[in-house]
Amino acid sequence: MIKKTQDPAGTGHHSSEPTRQNLPPRSPRPNTKLHTVLEAFAQGGSYHRFEAERLLHDHALHSTVSEIQQRYSITIKRRMETVTGHRGAPTRVMRYWLDDTGQETAKRLLGLLIL
């Protein structure tokens, strides 16, 4: 969407400047948690909270997933599974990953895919 504003002299000429809402989302800055997690998903990774903690150093994967979905409109797939938790007790966790379309979108956003 283009926002039209009248010139200060009041001559009726309009200028066109893009509004922030309609600019493409900025890719996450390198070396940030958001970049690391999105890149791992883009490369086909699949993680639950304990794997993300150990491998990606993300202590709150569910929040990162939510931010990626909201900020970049990328749908992250998910399913519940049971893993071995503290002292061998079964623990239910959510596993997250990107489908092929999501991987392509993420790669394009991160500059890993050239059209």
Protein Blocks (a to p, Z undefined) as FASTA:
>chain_A
ZZddddfklnopacddddfklpccddddehifklmmmmmmmnopacdfklmmmmnopabl
mlmmmmmmmmnopacdddddddddeehiacddddddddfklmmmmmmmnopacZZ
